[in-house]
Amino acid sequence: MRHATLLRTGLSALLVIGAWTAAGPVSASAAPAPAEPP
């Protein structure tokens, strides 16, 4: 079924985005980058 594959791909993308978001602050402190406004 193609629907199951699409769903699995979407979940994988969400996991990758979540990991990037969690690692974002760490990368920002490691490398000089403009800070987000509070």
N, C-alpha and C positions, 0 to 999 in steps of 0.2 A: 504493500500500500504506500502510495506516495505521501499521503497525509502524515503518516507516522514518521517518515523521514524528515519532512518539513518541520514537524514538531521537535524532533530530536535536534535538528540543526539550530532551531531557534533557542532551545534550552542551552545548547553548547555556547551559542553567541552570548547569551545572558551571563553564563558563567565566566566567559572571557572578559566581558565588560565589567562584571563585578570584581574580578581580580585586578583589572587595570585601575578601577576606581579605588580599591583598597591600597594598591601600590602607589597611587598618584602622590599622596603626601610624602611618602618616603623618597620617591624620585625627585620631588620638588625640593626637599631639604638637601638631598645629595647633590643636585645640580642647581646652579643659580637660575631662578625663573621668577617672573613677576608673581607676587602673592595675590591671592584672590581677595576682593574686598569683603569685609566681614558682613 
